Amino acid sequence: MGPGPQTERMEMATSEQGTRVARRYDRIAWLYDFVTERRLFSKLRSQLLRGVEGDVLEVGVGTGNNFPYYPQGVRLAAIDISPKMLARAVEKAHQLGMEADLRVMNVEEMSFPDRSFDYVVSSLVFCSVENPLQGLREVARVMKENGELRMLEHVRSEQPLLGRIMDLLNPLARLIGDNINRRTLASLEAAGFEIISVQSKGPGVLKEIRASVHK
């Protein structure tokens, strides 16, 4: 991606649940990079985005931590429910000389036309989406027929004991803002996706997932 003007269009989410999520992330926007960006995540983001091309949508872009790892030449659109997080992403895109279409938008209610994107990307997002199944259905809607979803997500452990512990601790985690026991693979299948590959990172709670829409 070469230098170019930054397009910033603000389309505010209207649902009550979406507004709660937006306010939560507005409050932590100023320290988000400090909390989330470690050397491990930099490597994982680079791996996640390797080979993406064409029209790309990133959902839950946050402060734009994936921006440095996008291959040259992609046509990037990115959304986030938090205006303050997105404002930091706008600033980061300017610093990198990126051209991107950045919008405040809820992944559960996207305004993009059907079959718009070759790739959809999410990283550490669906743990905090209020209705992940609806969000994934929207992702499926905006993906092209031969498109691919790339996800880096933390999910409920497949180990019975650890999974149960995560269930018990989830109400506490929700107070901070994230669900730690999401069954994301099952939600993908329920939303009409076919799993292409799953790679476990670390102890298996963090996974890189690639999926396509059933034809």
C-alpha positions as CSV (number, residue, x, y, z in Angstrom):
1,M,0.0,0.0,0.0
2,G,1.4,3.3,-1.0
3,P,0.9,6.7,0.5
4,G,-2.5,8.3,-0.1
5,P,-5.3,10.3,1.5
6,Q,-7.0,8.8,4.6
7,T,-10.7,8.3,4.3
8,E,-12.5,8.5,7.6
9,R,-16.2,7.9,7.6
10,M,-18.0,7.7,10.9
11,E,-21.0,5.4,11.0
12,M,-22.1,4.9,14.6
13,A,-23.5,1.7,16.0
14,T,-27.0,2.1,17.3
15,S,-27.8,-1.0,19.4
16,E,-27.7,-0.7,23.2
17,Q,-25.3,-3.7,23.5
18,G,-23.0,-2.3,20.8
19,T,-23.0,1.1,22.6
20,R,-21.8,-0.6,25.9
21,V,-19.0,-2.3,24.1
22,A,-18.0,0.9,22.4
23,R,-17.9,2.8,25.7
24,R,-15.8,0.0,27.3
25,Y,-13.2,0.3,24.5
26,D,-13.3,4.0,24.4
27,R,-12.2,4.0,28.1
28,I,-9.2,1.8,27.5
29,A,-8.1,3.1,24.1
30,W,-5.2,5.1,25.6
31,L,-3.5,2.0,27.1
32,Y,-4.6,-0.7,24.7
33,D,-1.3,-0.9,22.8
34,F,0.6,-1.2,26.0
35,V,-1.6,-4.0,27.3
36,T,-1.9,-6.1,24.1
37,E,1.3,-5.6,22.0
38,R,4.0,-7.9,23.0
39,R,6.6,-9.5,20.8
40,L,4.5,-12.7,20.6
41,F,1.5,-10.8,19.1
42,S,3.7,-9.1,16.5
43,K,4.9,-12.4,15.2
44,L,1.4,-13.9,15.2
45,R,-0.1,-10.8,13.4
46,S,2.6,-11.2,10.7
47,Q,1.8,-14.8,10.2
48,L,-2.0,-14.1,10.1
49,L,-1.7,-11.6,7.3
50,R,0.8,-13.4,5.1
51,G,-0.6,-13.7,1.6
52,V,-3.8,-11.7,1.9
53,E,-4.6,-9.7,-1.2
54,G,-7.2,-7.8,-3.1
55,D,-10.1,-6.2,-1.2
56,V,-9.6,-6.8,2.6
57,L,-11.9,-6.0,5.5
58,E,-10.5,-6.0,9.1
59,V,-13.2,-6.1,11.7
60,G,-12.4,-4.9,15.2
61,V,-9.4,-3.0,13.9
62,G,-8.8,-1.4,17.3
63,T,-5.8,0.9,17.3
64,G,-4.5,-0.5,14.0
65,N,-1.9,-2.9,15.4
66,N,-2.2,-5.1,12.3
67,F,-1.4,-2.2,9.9
68,P,2.4,-2.7,9.6
69,Y,1.9,-6.4,8.5
70,Y,-0.4,-6.0,5.6
71,P,1.2,-6.9,2.2
72,Q,1.7,-4.1,-0.3
73,G,-1.2,-3.5,-2.7
74,V,-4.2,-4.6,-0.6
75,R,-7.3,-2.4,-0.7
76,L,-8.1,-2.1,3.0
77,A,-11.3,-1.3,4.8
78,A,-11.4,-1.5,8.5
79,I,-14.1,-1.1,11.2
80,D,-14.3,-0.7,14.9
81,I,-17.1,-0.1,17.3
82,S,-15.1,2.4,19.4
83,P,-14.6,5.9,18.0
84,K,-11.6,6.5,20.3
85,M,-9.9,3.2,19.2
86,L,-10.5,4.1,15.6
87,A,-9.1,7.6,16.0
88,R,-5.8,5.9,17.1
89,A,-6.0,3.6,14.0
90,V,-6.5,6.7,11.8
91,E,-3.3,8.3,13.3
92,K,-1.4,5.1,12.9
93,A,-2.4,4.8,9.2
94,H,-1.2,8.3,8.6
95,Q,2.1,7.6,10.2
96,L,2.6,4.5,8.0
97,G,1.5,6.3,4.8
98,M,-1.4,3.9,4.3
99,E,-4.5,4.5,2.3
100,A,-7.5,2.8,4.1
101,D,-11.2,3.2,4.5
102,L,-11.8,3.4,8.3
103,R,-15.3,3.5,9.7
104,V,-17.0,3.3,13.1
105,M,-19.2,0.3,12.7
106,N,-20.6,-2.7,14.6
107,V,-19.6,-6.1,13.0
108,E,-23.1,-7.3,13.8
109,E,-24.7,-4.6,11.6
110,M,-22.3,-3.9,8.7
111,S,-23.4,-1.6,5.9
112,F,-21.1,-3.1,3.2
113,P,-22.8,-4.7,0.2
114,D,-22.9,-8.5,-0.1
115,R,-19.8,-10.2,-1.5
116,S,-17.5,-7.2,-1.2
117,F,-14.3,-8.7,0.2
118,D,-11.7,-11.3,-0.8
119,Y,-10.4,-11.5,2.8
120,V,-11.9,-10.7,6.2
121,V,-9.5,-10.4,9.1
122,S,-10.1,-10.4,12.9
123,S,-7.5,-10.6,15.7
124,L,-8.6,-10.9,19.3
125,V,-12.1,-9.5,18.5
126,F,-14.8,-12.1,18.8
127,C,-14.2,-12.6,22.5
128,S,-15.9,-9.2,23.0
129,V,-18.6,-9.2,20.3
130,E,-21.9,-9.2,22.1
131,N,-23.5,-11.6,19.6
132,P,-20.7,-13.5,17.9
133,L,-22.9,-15.7,15.8
134,Q,-24.6,-12.6,14.2
135,G,-21.3,-11.0,13.7
136,L,-19.9,-14.1,11.9
137,R,-23.1,-14.2,9.7
138,E,-22.4,-10.7,8.7
139,V,-18.8,-11.6,7.9
140,A,-20.1,-14.4,5.7
141,R,-22.4,-12.0,3.9
142,V,-19.8,-9.5,2.9
143,M,-17.2,-12.1,1.8
144,K,-16.8,-13.0,-1.8
145,E,-17.7,-16.6,-2.9
146,N,-14.0,-17.6,-3.0
147,G,-13.1,-15.4,0.0
148,E,-11.3,-16.4,3.2
149,L,-11.7,-15.4,6.8
150,R,-8.5,-15.1,8.8
151,M,-8.9,-15.1,12.6
152,L,-6.6,-15.0,15.6
153,E,-8.8,-15.6,18.6
154,H,-8.6,-17.0,22.1
155,V,-11.2,-19.6,22.7
156,R,-12.5,-22.1,25.3
157,S,-9.9,-24.8,26.1
158,E,-10.6,-28.2,24.6
159,Q,-9.2,-29.7,27.8
160,P,-12.2,-30.7,30.0
161,L,-10.8,-29.4,33.3
162,L,-9.4,-26.2,31.9
163,G,-12.5,-25.6,29.9
164,R,-14.7,-25.9,33.0
165,I,-12.4,-23.5,34.9
166,M,-12.7,-21.0,32.1
167,D,-16.5,-21.3,32.3
168,L,-16.4,-20.6,36.0
169,L,-14.1,-17.6,35.6
170,N,-15.9,-16.1,32.6
171,P,-18.3,-13.9,34.7
172,L,-15.3,-12.2,36.3
173,A,-13.6,-11.9,32.9
174,R,-16.8,-10.3,31.5
175,L,-16.4,-7.5,34.1
176,I,-13.1,-6.6,32.4
177,G,-14.6,-6.9,29.0
178,D,-13.8,-10.2,27.4
179,N,-15.3,-13.7,27.3
180,I,-12.7,-16.3,27.8
181,N,-14.9,-19.4,27.0
182,R,-16.2,-18.7,23.5
183,R,-16.6,-21.8,21.3
184,T,-15.6,-19.9,18.2
185,L,-15.1,-23.0,15.9
186,A,-18.7,-24.1,16.6
187,S,-20.0,-20.6,16.0
188,L,-18.2,-20.5,12.7
189,E,-19.8,-23.7,11.5
190,A,-23.2,-22.4,12.7
191,A,-22.7,-19.2,10.7
192,G,-22.1,-21.3,7.5
193,F,-18.4,-21.4,7.4
194,E,-16.2,-24.3,6.4
195,I,-13.0,-24.6,8.5
196,I,-9.9,-24.7,6.3
197,S,-7.3,-24.9,9.0
198,V,-6.7,-24.4,12.8
199,Q,-3.3,-23.8,14.4
200,S,-3.0,-23.8,18.1
201,K,-0.7,-21.2,19.6
202,G,0.9,-21.7,23.0
203,P,-1.3,-23.9,25.3
204,G,-4.1,-24.2,22.7
205,V,-6.3,-21.4,24.0
206,L,-5.1,-19.0,21.3
207,K,-5.8,-20.2,17.7
208,E,-5.2,-19.0,14.2
209,I,-8.2,-20.0,12.1
210,R,-8.8,-19.9,8.4
211,A,-12.3,-20.5,7.0
212,S,-14.4,-20.1,3.9
213,V,-18.1,-19.8,3.3
214,H,-20.0,-22.9,2.2
215,K,-20.9,-22.7,-1.5
